[in-house]
């Protein structure tokens, strides 16, 4: 380990420093989000897909609408309103770089959003208010003509992916019939590879459509007893601007109302993402194009606009996976999408879920308010096995939620919030205030109160816990630039859980502290330090009495990073991660990892990335997370514990603007174990090798 650290140190100080300009790239920013352990991987993939789509189909700044600006997740409500005001009085503009004149828009934000815009003279004299109504006096809209044009002139894209673990795993071995009869779940019923196919079509900003087909490793493909081919299929079609009907979504889609207290299956970032962008907003229906088999609706949604009022209504009817008790009740939902063994297959789409809802939204100038309602039902009773921590969970086959949300902008201030009601009469609320005195400084305060009796199974809002329930908390965050080349982001979040939680037999509390500082050494190189501290409580079994007591534990995590670009397409990034975990009255547990990324993206057809990491984490509690560049439109955020090395190489070759192929090979080797994983995934050995391939065709 010592020799590895010395190698990276000398490699680091030997890098050339003849660099000229710092570039805030939206891809690198999304990577930073992915590196937060509490970030949902599927949500990050959805976000990345949407940003790629925006980059390939940018908005014309001379005709962009406020609603279109709201699809860019990097922009806060205040920044969107600032852009709207600027464009209202300065159109037509000549170049995207005129965004630098927008008040309250920082240089960093401008760099992030510029790829999503272009300038064209056509329609430049229209104001934003005019363009939001452009469908009223335009040529009559014909969906059949638009669909015909989409098929003829639209952009088609086909993506094919194939992944395989080369190291043998127990679930793919040979078992006798007698063994399988006694232990049927020891063997995976399908092939030992992952495969997916995705097709999409986009025609201007009018039509989006596509489908997905996927099988996970171990799931059967076109076998005698499984004739449907792929394990999962999805389809979507999005049509925009049919008069008053602004968006129609059919098939698989995602929605978010208000601050997410009753409904959100769209993106929600980690706490660090919300330091200067904590306020959410109701968005129009979006396609679900990910291969994730949960966290979306299947059916139809429509958004209508009548002046300052918009109406969103939707209905979803789909089969989902669930764990069913002997008496036929739902005890929990299965969300991993894996159907490899007879037991997993028995849970496949065994429950029907129907969800319907609506949102009425009123906007005028800088004020917005909305009323939302949601009703959902299952064809079985939802009745988790009774435990002290879940005593107040929903125990019914149906539920109803309603809420009121608001936001209001004053000079330098944004206040926003939502108050929601569940079927049993329990009321939850979240409220925030942001103050931004300048483009480089912002302060945010947020309070949330989620009673233990509040039940909203489709909610996803700002929270420390995994459910919008049993939590009171206060969050305070700030970003500022104390010096010219220095940026600091920080927050502290304190939460109490008035009722026992899973793994905690009594009321508990959490303190979460975050500090991120970056310093630009040159205009294309920077150093960054991130410190995270979390204090929580959990059950600890006493050896003498065999009973549980609740003790506090602390987790400290420190990340030091150095990154440098040069003018020939090379990027070098060195990262040191340190973790310390300690339960009161117990010994501390330590983890250390150093990793090196080398990226190359020149002007030619070939781009490549290599990743090398050495880690030594004493326990799972001291595990370390590190972002590793994966195939296009996918993220890989592994965690490591034990002692070992990780190697990966990822390359992409563009045969033309239409056709590209990506290949990645990765290997993890442990120095202190003889087996990896357990059960059907167990590898008898100390290393694992994987290969990933991805083919993309555009026409």
N, C-alpha and C positions, 0 to 999 in steps of 0.2 A: 504494500500500500504506500509506504513512504517513497519508494522509487517512482511510483506512478505519479504521485503529487509533485515530486521534483521535476519530472519530465514535463508535466503541464506547465509548471511555473516558468521553466526556462523557455518553453515554446512560446508562452505568452509574452515574456519580455523581449523576445526576439522578433516580434511582428513589426512590420514597417508602419510608421506613423505619418506618412505623407498623404494626408487625406484633406478633403476640402469642404464637404457639406453634409450636415445631418439630414436624413430623410425619414420623416414619419410615415411609415408604410402601414396601410391598414391591415395587411397580412400579419405583420409583426405584432400589431396591437392585439389582434385576435389570438395570437399565440400566447401573449401575456395573460389573456383571460383564461385560456385553456390550461395554463399552468397553475391556476388556483385549484386546490384539491376539491373544493366544494362546488365546482362548476359542473353542470350536467353535460356529458359528452355529446348526447344526441342533440341538445339545444345548441351547442357550439357548432356542430355539423350543419344544422339548419341555418344558423346565422351565416356561416361561411358560404353556403350555397347561395343564399340570397344576395350576399355582397358580390360574389362572382357574377351573378346574373345582372346586378346593377352596373358592374364595371363593363360588362359586355354590351349592355343596353343603357347607356348613360342618359340623363335628363338634359334637355335643352334649357339652359338657364333663362332664356328669353320667353319660355312658355311654361316652366315648371310650376306646379301647384303646391299649395301648402300640404295637401294630403300626400303628394308624392315625396315631399321633403320628410314627412313623418315616417317613411319607410326606411330611412337611414338611421340605424340605431345609435350612431355616434353623436347625434344632435339632440340637445335638450330642448324643452319647450321654449325657453328663452332664446336660444340660438335660432330655432326655426322662425320664431316671430321676428327676430332681428333681420334674417335673410328676406322674409316676406316684405318687411317695411323697406328695406334697401332696394329690392327689385321693383317695388311699386313706384318709387320716385326716380329710378335711374335707368329703366329700360328705354331703348335697347342698349345692351352692354356689348362690348367688343371681344372680351376675353374672360376666361374663367378666373383669371388672377385678379379681376376686380373684386372678388370676394374678400380680398385683403382690406377693403374699405368698409366692410360690414362691422358695425359697432358690436362689441362684446363677442366677437369671433376670434379666438386665439390663433396664432400661427400654426400651432400643433393641430388644431381641429381642421383648419383649412387644408393642410397637407393630407390629412386623413380622407377628406371628402372630395377633393379635386378629381380623383379618377371616376367619380360618378356623375360628372357634368361635362357638357360641351356647349358651344355657342353656335347658333345658327340664326340667320336673319329672318327666316320665315316665321311669321306670327310674332315678331319681336315687339310690335307696338301694343300687344295685349297686356293688360294687367293681370295679376294673379286672380283677382276677383272675376275677371272676364273668362279666364281659362278654366276656372272651376265650373263655368256654365256653358262651355263651348259646345256641349251636345245639344243645347236647346234650339239653336238656330242653324245647326249644321245640316248637311244633306241627310235625309232619312236613313236611319241605320238598318241594315239588313243582315241579321245573323248568318244567313246562308251564304251571302256574298262574302262576308268577312271570313267565314270558315273556309270558303273556297280560296280566297286570297292567302289565308294562313298556310294552307297546304301547299300552295304554289310558290309563295314568296317568303314564307317564314323560315326561321333558322332551326334546323333539325340537329339534334345531338343524340348520339348513342354512346353509352358508357358500359363497359364490361369489366368485371373484376373477378379475379381468381386468386385465392389464398390457400396455402397448404403448410401444415407443420410437418417438416421432414423427419423429425424424431418420433419414433413409435410411441403411441400412448395405449394404456391398458384397455380402453374401451373399444379398440379396433383389433384386438387380438382374436385368436381362435378359442372358442369355448364349445365343449361338447353339449349335445342336446339335453343331457341330464342336468348339467350345471345351469344352463339357461332356463330350464324348467323350474329349478329351485331358486335361482337368482336372475330373473329376467332383465334386470336393469344394469347388469354388469357390462353389457355390450351395447354399443351404439348401433342403431338399425340402418344408418346411412353411411355415405362415403366420407372419407377423412379430409374433405376440402370445403372451403367456402366459395360460393359463386353468386354473383348478382348481375342483372342486366337492367339498365335504366334507359328510357327513351324520353326525350322532351322536345317540345315544339313551342317556339315563341314567335308571334307576329306583332311587331311594334309593341305598343303598350295595350293592345286590344285583347289578345288571346294567348293563354298559356295552357298547354295540355301535356300529359305524359303518363307513363306507367312504370312501375317497378316490379321486379321479380327477384326473389332471393331465397337461398338455402344456406343455413349455417352448417359448419362442419359437424358431421354426425347425423344430420337430417337426411332422410332418404330422398333420392331423386329418380323419378320414373321407374320405381320398382313395382313388382307385381301387385303388392298390397297398397301401393301409394301412387295411383295413376295420375294425380293432378300435376306432376312435375315438381315445380318449386313449392317450397313450404309456405311462402308468403307472396301475395300479389297486392299491388296497389294501383290506383288510377286517379287522375285529377284532371279537371278542366276549369280554367278561370277565364271569364269573359268580363271585360270592362267597358263602361260608358255606353250603355244602351238607354239613352235618355235619362230619366230619373233613376234608373237602375244603374248604379255606379259600379258595382261588382257582383258577379254571380259566380259562386263556387260550387262545383259538383264533384262528387267522389271524396277524396281524402283532403282534409283542410285543417287549419289551425286558427284559433281565435283568442283574443284577449280583451276583457272588459275592465275598464277602470284600472285600479291598482292591483287587480288579481285576487280580490277577496272571495269572489264566487267563481271566477273562471279565468284561467290562463293556461293554455298549453302551447304558448309561444315562448320565445326566449326570455329568460330572466337570469341576469348575471350574478356573480358573487358579490359580497359586500364591498370589495375593493373596486369592482366595476361601478358601484353606485356612489363613490365618493363625491363626484360632481355631476352625476346623472341618475339620481335615485328615483325621480318621479316617472311613473309609467303613464301610458295613455291608451285609450281605446283605439284599436287599429282595424283596418278593413280585413276581411278574410284572406288568408294566405294559403298557398298550396302546401301540402305535405309531400315532399319528394324524397325524404330520407327513407332508408330501409328499416328504421326503427319500427317495431310492431306495436308500440304503445304511445300514448301521449298525443293522439290526434282524433279527429272526428271523421265519420264516414257518412255522407248523406248530402245535404245541400245547405248553403248559406247565401243570403242576399243582403246587399247594402243599398239602401235608397237614400237620396238626398233631396230635400225640399227647402231650398234657401239655407238658413242657418241651422236647420234641423236635419239630422241623419237618423235613419232607422236600420238597425241590423237585426235580422232574424235568422234562425238556423234550426235544423233538425238533424240528428245523427241516430243511426240504427246499425249496430255492428255486433259481431260476436267477439268476445274477449276471453282470455285465459283466466281461470280462477281455481283456487284450492277449495274443494267441496268436502264438507263433513259427511259422516255416515247418514245423518238425517236430511241431507240435501241442501244444507245452508252454505252460503259463501263465507269462508273464514278469512280469506285474504285473496289478493289479486296477484297473479303471476305476470311479471312485466319484462322478463328477460328474453322472451320470444324464442326460447329453445325447445325443440320437440325432437329429441334424439333417442329416448328410451321409451318403453311402453308406459312407464309412469308419467313422463312428461307429455307423451301423446294423449294420455287420458284426460289431461287438463286443457288440451288445445280447443279453444273456441267453444267451451262448454257452457258459456253464459251469455245471454243477450242483454246488451245495455242500450237503452234509448235515452237520448238527451235532447231537450228542446229549450230554446231560450231566446231572449230579445234584449236589445239595448236601444234606448232612445237618447240621442246626444244633442245638446244645444250648444252652439258656439257663436260668440259675438265678440269681436275684437280680441281682447286678452282674457276673456272669461269663458269657461267651459263647465258644463255640468251634464251628468248622465244618470239615467235610471236603468237598472238592469234586473232581469229576472231569469232564473234557470230552474228547470225541472228535469229530474232524471229518475229512471226506474230500471230495475233488473227483473229478470224472470224468475229469480230465486231470492229468498230472504238473505240479506247481508247480516251476518251474526257472528262476528269473531269470537273465538274461544275466550270466555270471560277471564280476565286478569285484572289486578288492581289498576294497572296503568291504562287499560282500555275500557274502564267501566263506563265512560261517557261517550264512547264511540257510537256512531249511528248503528242502530239495530232495526233495520227496516228494509223493505225492498224498493223504497222510493224516498226522495228528499226534494226539498224546495229551498231555494235561496233567492234573496232580493237585496239590492244595494243601491245606494246613491253615492256618486263620486263627483269631485269638483276639482278645478284648478283655476288659479287667478294669478296674473302676472302684474306686478308693480315695478317701477323702475329699480332694477337691481334685485328684486325679490320674486320668488315663486312660492306660492303656497298651494298644496294639493293634498287630497286625501280621499278616503272611501269609508263608508260605514255600511255594514252588511248584516243581514238577518238570516238565520237558518230556520228550518221548519219547527223546531222546538221552542222558538222564541229567543234564542241566544243571540246576542249582538256583539259583533267584532268591529274594530275600527283601526285605521292606520292614517296618520297625518304627518306631513313633512313640510319643512320650510327651507328654502335655499336662498342664500344671499351671495351675490357676486358683485363686489365693488369694482372689479376690473377684469380684463380678459385673462389675467394670470392668477387670480385669487378667487376662491369660492369657499363658502361654509355651508354645511348641510346639517340639519337636525331632523330626526324622525322618531316618532313614538308609535308603537303598535300595542294593541290589547286584543288578544285572542283568547276568549274564555275556554275553559276545559270542556264546556258543553257545546261549543260551536262546531258544527259539522258542515263542511263543504268539500266534497271529495274531488271536485275539479278545480279547487283553488290552488294557486301558487303565487305567493306574495313574499315580500321581504320578511325573512324569519331566520332564526338560529336553528330551530328544529326542522324536521322534514315535513311536518304537517302545520297547517294554519290552525293551530289549536293549542291550548294550555301554555300560553306564553305572554309575558309582559316585557317590553323592552324599550330601551332608549339608545339611539345611535347618533353619534356626532362625528362628522367627517370634515376634512378641509384639504384643499390643494392650494399651493402657493409657490412662488419663485422668490426665495429670499435673496438670491444673487442671479446675475445674468445667465449663467450656464447651469444653474441648479434648479431642479424641480422636486418638490416634496408633496406626497399624498399620504394622508394619515386618517385613521378613524379609531374610535373606541366604541364598543357596543356592549351594553350590559343587559342581560335577560334573566328573568326569573320564571320558573316553571312551578305554579302553585300546586300542581297535583303530581303524584309519582309518574315517572316516565319509564319507558322500556330500559331496564338495566339500572334503574334508580328507584329504591323502594320508598322514598319520601320526597317532599318538595325540594327543589334544588335551584342552583343559579349558575350562570356562566358569565365570564368576562373575556372579551375578545379585543385584542389590541393589534393594530397593523400600522406599519411605517414603511414607506417606499421612498427612497431618495435616489435621484439620478444626476450625474454630472457629465456634461459634454467636454471631454478632453480636447477634442478637435471637432470640426463640424461633421465628421463622419465616424467618430469613435466616442464611446461613452463608457462610464462605469456605473454600476447600479447596485444598491444594497436594499434588501427587503427583509424586514424582521416581523415575525408573527408570534404573538403570545396568546395562548388560550388557557383559561383556568375553568375546569368543569368538575363535576362530581359523579361518582359511579359506585355501584355495589362492589364490595371487596369481601370475599369469604374468609372468615376467621378459622384458622386451622384447629384451634382448641374447641370451639363450640359448633363449628360447621354452619354457623349462621352468617347472614350478610350484615355488614355495616356500611354506611355511606361515607366515603372519604374523598377529599379533593385531589385532583391531579393537575399538573401543569405540563403544557407542551410549548417548548420554545423552538422556533425554526428560523434559521438565518440563511439567506441566499446572497452571495456576492457574485457579480457578473461583470465581465468585460467583453465588449463587442466592438468590432472594427470592420468597416467596408473599405474597399479600394476602388479605383476607377476602372478596373478590368473585370469586374463581375464577381470578385471573391468576397466572402464574408466569413469572419472567424468569431466564434463566441465561446468563451470559457466560463464555466459556472462552477461554483463551490456551494454545496448544500450541507448544512449542519442541523441536526435535530436532537433535542434533549427532551426526554419524557420521564416524569417522576410522579409516583403516587406517594402521598403522605405516609411516612413510616416505612417506606420501601426504598430500595436502591434505585439510583437513576439509570436510565437506559439511553444509550447514545447511538446516533447514526451519522455517517459521513459519506458524501459522494462528491466526486469531481467529474465533470463531463466537458467534452469538447465537441462543438459543432463546426463543420467546415462546409460552407455552401458555395456553389459556383453557378452563376447564371450569366453567361456572356451573350454576345449578339448572335451566336451560332445556333445550331439546332439542338445542342446537347446542354443539359443542366444536370447538376448532381449535388448530393449532400451526403456527408459521412458523419456518423455519431459514434463517440467512444466514451464510455463511462466506467468508472471504478467505484464500487460502493462497499460499505462495511457498516451495516445496521445490526445492532445486537438483537433486536426483537422486532416483532410486527408493529408494536406501538411506536417505535422510532423509525418506521419506514420512511422512505424519501420518494418524492414525486419529481419527474423530469419530463418536460415535453420533448418528444422525438418526432421529427418531421416524417409524415406518412404520405401515402398516395394522395393525389389531388382530390380535394373535397372531403377528405377524411382526416380525423385526428386520432392520435395515439398518445395517451398520457399514462404510462406505466408507473407502478410503484415497486420499489425494491427493498427487500430486507434480507439479512444474511450477509455473506461476504462473496463478492464475485465481480464479474466484468460484463458489460453489455456492448456489443458491436453492431452497427447497422450501416448499410450503404444504400442509397436511394438515387436512382438516375431516371431521367426523362429524355426521350428523343422525339423531336418533332419532325416527322417525315415531310409535312407540309403544314399549312395553316389549318388544314382539315383533319389531319390524322396525327395522333401522338400515342406513344406507349411509355408507361412507367413501370419500373421493376425495382423492388426492394428486397434485400436479403438481410436478415437479422439473426443474431445468436446471443444467448445469455448463458454464461457459464458460472457455476457456483463452486467455491473452494471448500465449503464446510457442510455439504450435504450429498447424499447418495441418491436421493429421489427428489423429484419436483412435482408439486401438486399432490392430489390424492384422488381416490375413487377411480372412475373410468377415465379421468384425465391424467392419471399418474404416469410419470416418465421414470423408468428405472435407469437412472444415470444422473449426472450433475450438469447437463447442458441441454439446451433446447434451441433448435434452428427452424426459422420460418421463412417462407418466401411469399411475396405479394406481387401481383401483376395487375395492371390497369390499362385498358385500351379505350381511347376516346376518338370518336369520329364525328365531324361536323360537316354539314352540307346544306 
